[in-house]
Amino acid sequence: MKVTICIGSSCHLKGSRQVIERLQQLIRDNNLGDSIELCGTFCMKNCVNGVSVTVDDNLFSVKPDSVDSFFEKEILKR
């Protein structure tokens, strides 16, 4: 599974670093390092909606305080 997080300036200001760090921790905690490819990219053209994250090309908006629920709903359940 490929998870890509926007690290462009707008998403950076909205917390992309915190989102990345929390996703890294959740991936480690759930022993999913071999099955999840975590990537960064610049602008995903969704700047208005917070930190843009794609999971296998499906676009989501994630905030630092919603990473855990996003991980549970969109990553663990796949």
N, C-alpha and C positions, 0 to 999 in steps of 0.2 A: 504494500500500500504506500502510495506517495502522498506526503503531506507537505504543502508548500505555504510558507508564510511570507507576506509582503514585508519588506524592510525599507520601503521607500519613505521619504521624509514625512508624509502625512501619517502613515501607519506607525512609523517610529515614534512620532509625537503622541500617538494614541495608545502606546504600550506594546509594540511588537516585541521588544526585547523581553519583557516580562512574560508574554505569551510563549515565546520560544523557550525560555528557561523553564517554565512550568511544564510545557509539553515534553521537554527533554527529561525532566524528573519523572513524569507520569509514565513515559515510555520505559525508563529504567525500572521503576517500581513494579511494572507489570511484565517485565522480561520480554518486551516486544522489540528490542533493538534489531533483531534479525529479520523482522517482518515489516518494519516501518522505515521508510526513507524520509528523513526530515530535511527539507530544503528551504532556502531563502531565495527571494527574487525581488526585483524592484517593481515599481508600480503595476498593479493589476487592474487599474482603471475603475476602482470602486472606493475611491478616497473618502467619500462622504460617510460611508458606513462603518468606520472603525477599522480595526485590524483585519485585513482580508486574508483568508486562509482557504486553500483548496484541498480537498481530499479526493484523490482520483478524479481531478478536473471538475468537481462540484464545488461551487463557491459559497463560502460562509463568512459572516462577520462575527469576530470573536473579540471580547474585551478581556483584559487581564482578570477580572473577577468572574468571568464565565468560562474559563478554560476547563475547569474540572467537569462541568456539566456537558460542555461540547465534547470533551474526550470520551466521556461515558456514552453519549448518544451517537456520536458520529464516527468514532474510531473503535471502541471496544465492541460495539454491536455489529461490526462488519465481519 
